[in-house]
Amino acid sequence: MRFAGVGLVMLAAICWGITGGIADILMNKGWDPIVISLYRGAVGFICF
């Protein structure tokens, strides 16, 4: 339990990197960055 906080930070960084990669792919396909941000926020809010 001592390093649980470090593990959670690492997990958050990995998830942030994955979503950033997906956002890059979507922007290359013509998506608006605002729409991508709203979707990321909505998914984060639902999962919270």
N, C-alpha and C positions, 0 to 999 in steps of 0.2 A: 504494500500500500504506500510505501515510502516514495516510489517513483511514478505513481499514478498520474500526477500532474504533468510530468515530462512526457509520458506516453500520450496523454491527451493533446498536448501541444504538437507532438510529432504527427499524430493522426490528423489534426486540424491543418497542419502544413501540407500534408500529402493530399488531402481533399481539396485544399485551396489550389494546389498546383494542377490537379486533374481538372477542376472546373475552369481554371484559366486556360488550359489547353483546349478544352471543348469550346470555350468562348472564342479563342483564336480561330478555330476551324469554322465556327458559325459566322464570324466577321468576314472571313475570306469568301464565304458563300453569299455575302450580301446582307447579313442581318445587321440591324442597327444596334450599337452598343448599349443604348438605353433599354431596349427590349430585352437584351441578354441579361442586363443587371436586374431588371424587374423579375425575370424568371428565376434567376439565382436567389434573389431575396425571398421570393414566394416559396421556393423549395426549402430554403433554410428555415423560414418561419414555420412551415408545415412540419418539418422534421424536428423542430425545437420542441 
